[in-house]
Amino acid sequence: MRMVDIIEKKRDGHCLTTEEINYFIQGYTNETIPDYQASALAMAIYFQGMDERETADLTTAMVKSGDEINLSNIDGIKVDKHSTGGVGDTTTLVLGPLVAAVGVPVAKMSGRGLGHTGGTIDKLEAIDGFHVEIDNDEFMNLVNRNKLAVIGQSGNLTPADKKLYALRDVTASVNSIPLIASSIMSKKIAAGADAIVLDVKTGSGAFMKTIEEAIALAKTMVKIGNHVGRQTMAVISDMSQPLGLAIGNALEVEEAINTLKGEGPEDLTDLCLTLGSQMVVLAKKADTLESARTLLQEAISSGKALETFKTFIQSQGGDVAVVDDPSLLPQAKYQIKVEAAQSGYISEIAAEKLGTAAMMLGAGRATKDSIIDLAAGLLLHKKVGDSVQKGEALLTIHSNMEDVEEVKDILINHIKIVSEEVTAPTLIHQVITE
């Protein structure tokens, strides 16, 4: 078998066999296939696509390129959640303790984020003492005991995906649905969950800008999951404006605490209840989505969800006092309000631009080596559809830098105010189960 023949076959629009896909992934992982041939095949896939079987085979080959986590020692049906990312995406911090509170085991592997804000681990490390450096046995013991634990991603989980993603990033072949879907699903499958709930974002702040693109990606990922025996479903949710009100690590932890108390933003609460209901049904803790949602709402109103969060934080070394006193979280030196220049209604909050502004404050990483300022970020006071008076605060900048004029200019230019009333965007666009 020759790599040049595989490239030529896909270039001409033919389907690759399982053996050809395995040959490519094995060879690229062990470095017998060079970057230039891998990039040629990635570009051929970008233009010619892959069918369902090919995409599933590519996913399986990437799973088998490294470690696979065995969660069989954890009782019950393990359900994982994955979001395709966005701005102010605090869902994992809420969903983990929320579904764990009703008996769903959440064995979460998370990473550190490049981009607008940190990943889930960065956010949790805004809590003094919290750590994810626990071995697999302790990880599984914590999930069995508390129904929730978070650990850092294994260094050898899907190494083929790490190599291929880095290559695609510098060869303009990222935006290919088979390649995106196999990248995401290989990590989820290798992480050992029995069932997977996908939160696929769409809108200006999302990777998939249109609903049509988001639906195509979601359907592909659901088919992959079901093809390899993991019950999988997807929710298409809006990211035309930031989710919730907080953008930034410590700010998002406080927002998650408020949401678990039943005092969080309406959109974040609704999305967490929607995703959580799917997780509860997949874990067979409820028969219907309606009864699952009721269970989750009761966990919030009874305080059980918040107590589960406290137990989770304490079990991984974190200072639980922050739950009752969020002022113990990292605090920015400067809090600067950005005011409305006119009265009217908010018609647009450009999520991606606000994410960039938060990153400029230090809330996210521009490179792998960037150091995150856990206190930095933005706190919105208005959402699309809200009315606003001239001089009223649109948001507050939380910064340890005194000079934030460049950030203010971005914010002012990308929050639009009009004179006519505006309808808030639809949060949940579609649910895909097969």
N, C-alpha and C positions, 0 to 999 in steps of 0.2 A: 504494500500500500504506500502511495506517495502523496505527500501533502499538496503538491502542485496539481495533482489530478482532482483532489477534493475541492480545491479553490476553483478550478475550472468548471467542475460540475455545478457548484452552487452559483458561480458567475453566470452560467447559462440557464439558470432557473430550475434546475432539477433538485429533487429531494435527496438528502444525504441519508445513508443507511445508519442504523444504530452503531454498527462497527466503525464506520467512518467518523462519526461524532466522538465515540470513545477514543479512537486513535488520536484525534486532534487534541482532546482535553488531556489525555495522559501525556502526550508528547510535549504539549505546551507547559504543563505543570512541571515535568522533569527536565525541561529546557533542551529537549532534543529538537523541538520545533522553534525556530527563531521568531522574534517579534514581527519581522516584516511579513512573514507568511501568515501569522495570526491576524495581523491588521488587515491583510488582503482578504482573508476569509470573513472577518467582521464586517468589512465594507460590502462584500458580496451579499452577506445576510441582510445588511442594512437596505440594500436595493431590491433583493429578491425575496426576502422574508423567509419564514419557515412555517410548515404546517403544524398541526397540533402534536402529532407524534414526534416530529423532529424537536420541537420545543421541549416536550416532556423528556426526550432522550438527552438533550443538552443539559437540562436541569439535573437529571439523575447522575449524569457523568460528573457534573461539578460537585454534587453532594459527595460522591465517592472519591473525589480527589483528595480528601482530607479526613479529619476526624468526624465521626457521627456521634452525637450525644444520646446515650441510652437513659431514658427517664422512667424505665419500667419499675424502679424501686419506689416511685412516687405513687401513692394511692389515687385512684380516680382517673377521669379523662382530662388530660392536660390540654388546655386551649391557649394558643398564643395569639397575639394581636400585632399587626404590622401596619404602620401608617406610611404612605409614600412621601410624607414630609410637608411642611408648610411653615407658617409664621405663627408663633404663639400656640404651637401644638402640644398642649399639656396633658393630652388624654391618658398616656400611660401612667402618669403619677396619680390620676384619679381612678382609672379603670382597675389597676392592680388590686388595691385594697378594697375597692367596691365589690368586685366579683368574688374576691377571696372571702369577703364577709358573709357570702351566701353559700360558701362551700366549694367554689371552683378553684382547683389548684392552679396557681400561676407560677411557673418556673421560667423566669424571664432572663434572657440573655440580651444585654444591651451594649451599645458602644458609645464612643464619644463623637460628637458631631463636628463636621466641617460646615461652614455656612453661617446662617443668621444667628443662631444661638447654639449652645452646647447640646449634646445628646442627653438621653435620660440619665446616664451616670453622672455627667457634669452637673445636672440640675440637682440630683440627690446629694452630691457632695457639697452643695451649698449648706447642707445641714452638718454642723460641726461633728466630726468623729465618724460619720457614715462611711463605710467602706464596702467594696465589692470583692476584695481579695480573700475569698473563701474557697476551700477545696470542694470538689464535687460531692463528696460524702456529706459535708456540712450543709452544702446547698440543698441537697435532697432532704436532709433531716429537717431543715428550716421550712421547706415547702410542706412536708408531711405534718409538721407541728403547727405552723401558722397559716398554711395555704398560700404563702407568698414569699418569694425571695428573688433578689436580682443579683446577677453575677456578670462580670465582664466577659466579652466574647473570647472564645478560645483562639489562640494564636494560629492554630492549624485548621480552623473551620473553613471549608470551601476555599482552599488556596488558589484553585483555578479561577474562581470568580474574582478574587483580589487582583490577580495578575491581568485578567482580561478586562476588568473594569478600568484599571489604571491605563491600559493601552487604548481602550475606546475613548477615554477622556481626552487623550491628546491626538486622536486621529479622526475626530468629528464623526464618530459612529455610536454615540451614546443613545441617541433618540430612535431606537429600534425596539418595537414592542416585544419580539421574541427574546432579544438580548436583555431588556429591562426585566421582563417577567421571569426569565430563568435565573437572573442574578438575585432578585428578591426571594424567589421561592426556594432556590437552592439553600440559602442561609436558614430560612424558616424550617425546611424539612430536616436539614442537618442538625438543627437545634433540638429535635426530638419530640415536638408537640404532636398530639394525636389529632387535633383539629386547629384550623387557622381562620381567624377573622381578619379581613383586609379592609383598611380604611383608605380608599383611593381618592386623593384630593383632585379637584379641578378648579380652574380659575387663574387669575393673574399671579397669585402667589404660589401656585402649584407647578410641578414638573409637567403635568398634562394640562395644557391651557384650555382645551375645549372638552365639553362633556362627551363628545364622540370619541376623542382620544382616551379619555378616562375609562369609558365603558369598554372599549376594545382591550385596554390593558387589564382591566378587572376580569373580563371574561377569560382572557388567556390564562391569567394566574389561577382562577378558580378551576379551570379545566386541568391545569398541571397538577394542582393539589389533589383533585379527585382522581386523576389518572394514576397517581402513585399511592393512593389509599389513604390520603389525609382529607377528612371532610373539610371543605373550604367554602367560604362565602365572602362576598365583598359588599361594602357600602360605598356609594359614590357621594362624597360630601364636599361642601363648598369651601374654597379657599380664595375667593375674590377679595376678601378682607381678612385680617388676622382673626384667628379663632380665640374667643375670650377677650380679655382686656390686657393681659400681661404678656410682654415680650422680653425675655431675659431670665436668667437661671433662678436666682433667689425670688424674684417677683413671681415666677411661674410656680414655685413651690408654695408660696403664700396663697396664690390663687387656687391651687389644688386643695390646700387645707380648707379654704373657704367653701369650695365646691363640695367636699366631703361633709361639711357642716350643713349643707343645704343652702348656702349663701353665695354660691358662685354665679358667674355670668350665665344667662339663659341658654346661649348657643352651646357653650362648653358642656353644660349640664345635660342638655338634650342629646348631644352627640354621644356623650359617655353612656347615657341610659340606652341609646339605640345600639351602640356597639356591645355594651355589656349584656343586653338582653339576648343578643345573638350568641355570645359566649356562654351564657347560662344554659340556653337551650342545647347548644352543641355538647355541653358537659353533662347533659341529662339531669340538670337540677330543677328544670321546669319543663312542662309539656308544650307551652305556648309562649310566644313573645310577650303577650299581654301579662301573663302570670309572672314571667321573668322580670318584666319591668316593675311590676308591683313589689316583688321581692327586693329589688334594688332600691326602690324608693323607700321601702320600710327600713332597709339597712342604713340609709342616710338619716331618716327621721328619728330612728331609735338611738343613733350615735354609734352603732356597731361598726359602720364603715370607718369612722374616725378612729375608733379604738383599734381596729385592725391595722390602720396606718401607723399608729403609735407603736404597736407590737412589732411591726415590720422594721421600723426605724431603730427601735431599741435593740432588736436581735442582731442588727448589722452595725452596732456600735454608735449609732447616731444619738444626738441630744434630743430627747422627746419633748423637752421644754419648749422647743420652737413651735410645737403644735398649738399650745395654749398662748404662746407669746411670740408671734412671728417677728417681732422687732429684734429677736436674737439672731435672725438670719443676717447675712452680710448687708450692710446699708451703704448706699452711695453718699458721698460727701455733698454733692449738689443735687437739688431737685428743682428743675427749671420748667415752668409751665409754658406751653405753646398755646396762644390764644387765637380765637376766631377773628378774622379780619372783617367779617360781615355776618349779619343774621341770615338765617335760612335753614336748610336741611342738608344733612350730610349725604352726598350722592356717590362718593367714592372714597375708599381708603385703600390705596395701592399697597397690597400686602407685601409684595416683593421689595418695594422701595423702603417700606418701614423696616423690613428685615435687614436690608442693607444698612440703614441708619443705626439699628441696634448693634450690628456687627462693628460699625465704625466706633461705637462707644466702648467696645471691648466685650460685648455679650456673646460673640461667636468667634470662630476661627477663620481667618483668611487663608492660613496654611496649617499643615499638620503640627508645626512647632509653635503656633500662636498660643499665648497664655490668656486664658479667659478671665475677665473681671466678673466674678459671680454676682456682684451687686448692680452691675450696669444693665440698662434696658429702658424700655418705654412702658408706660401705663396709660392705656386709653381711657378717656372719660366719655367718649361718644362712639357710636357705631353707625353704619349706613342706615338711613331712614330716620335717625334721631334729629330733633330740632335743636338749634343752637342760637344763642344770642351773641352779637358782636362783643368781643372782649371776654367771652366765656372760655374756660380752658378746654381745649380739644384733647390734650394729653399732657402728661408730665414726663420729662426726660430725667432719668436717674443716671448720674454720671459722676465719676471721680476725676473728670477733666473739667476745668472751669470754662474753657473755650469750646462751645458746641455750636457755633454759628453755622458751620457747614451742615451739620446734622439738622439744625432748625430749618435751613433753607430746603432741604430734601423733604422734610415733613410738611412744611407749609405748601410746597408745590405739589404734593401728592395726596392731600386731603381736600377734596372738592366740596364746595358749598353752593347750592342752587336755591332759587327763590321758591320753587314749587315743591310740594310734598313728594317724598320718595318712598317706594316700597322696599323693605329689607329683602335681601336675597334669600332664596330658598336654601335651607341648610342641607337637607338630605335629598339628593336628586334621584337616586335609584338604589335598589337592593338586588344583588345578583347572587343566585344560589346554584346555578348550573350553567 
